């Protein structure tokens, strides 16, 4: 079996989902649900901007 090859876009998605989930969960547990939801919203915006930068559309 060979290595699984993933593109930069897939690695970016996986990293942002994992980091964003951990950050939002930590903020939600430590500071309350409202702060956790606010952090999740900010991370969703950052995710969308990151994907625009990494994927760059089809060429």
N, C-alpha and C positions, 0 to 999 in steps of 0.2 A: 504494500500500500504506500502510496506517495503522500507528499505533503498536501494539505488543503491550501489552495491559493485564494487569497481574498484581496479585493481592491482597497485602495485608500479610503474610498467612500464607506465601505462596509466596516473597516476598522474604526473610522470616525464615528459611525452610528453606534457601534457596540460600546466604544469608550464613553460616548456622551450619555447613552442610556444607563450604563452601569454607574458612572460617576454621578449623574443627575439623580438617579434613584437613591443612591446612598446619601447624597447631600440632602435631598428632600426628606428622606426618612429620618435622618439625624436631626434636622431642624424641627421636623414635626414632633419627634419624641422629646427633644430637649426644650423647645421653646413654645410648643403648642401647634395646633392644627392650622391656624391662620397663617402663621409664619411658614410652615411647611408647604402650604399651597402657594404662597407668594414666591418662595424659592423655586418650586416646581415650574411656575409660570415663567419666571426669568430664565430658567434653564431651557425651557422649551423654545423661547425666542433665540437664545444662544445656539441651540441645536439647529434651528432653521437657518440661521446666518452661517454657521459652520458648514452645513451641507451645500449651501450656495457656493461657498468658497472652495470646498474640496471637490465636489462633483463637477462644477463648472459647465454643466450641460453637455449634450452630445456634440461631438465634432466630426 
